[in-house]
Amino acid sequence: MKGTTGKRRVLTVCLAALVVGASMAGVGWAATQEPSAPGFVWKDGAEVYAKVCAFCHEAKVGPTIRGRGLDPTYITFMVRHGNRAMPSFRAAEIDDESLAKVAEYVSKAAANQ
Ligand code: HEC
């Protein structure tokens, strides 16, 4: 009698291990099949300006920055480092490529466009 119970327990444990193992393998498979989620990317400089900079720079919180032919290098520096009431933005907020685009946009855009 004792022997049978022992065997049954072993069998149950083995089955449980199999089920867990199989479902874990399933998870692994699903994970590798999933396409990697694309990171957020700003469409262009105008969008960054409209969604981020305009919040202050079109609301008289910050000075007008469009239509002044500001140097893109200066704009980039301001955005990364901030200056007094101008906040700094990290690469996680505005990536380098989008920053280059918005700097170019602000530099070239007319004041009220
Ligand atoms: C939270 C409000 C706010 C946001 C958002 C903001 N700015 Fe500013 N910005 C300011 C303020 C205020 C100043 C003036 C700082 C000072 O001189 O005290 C400023 C100054 C600047 C200057 C210097 C202007 C000059 O006359 O020399 C530049 C360039 C600039 N911001 C670019 C940007 C860009 C590009 C963005 C978007 C990526 C942006 N800012 C987003 C508030 C903001």
Residues whose N, C-alpha, C, O or C-beta is under 5 A from the ligand:
A	BS01	HEC	V52 C53 F55 C56 V61 G62 P63 I65 Y74 I75 M78 V79 N83 R84 A85 M86 P87
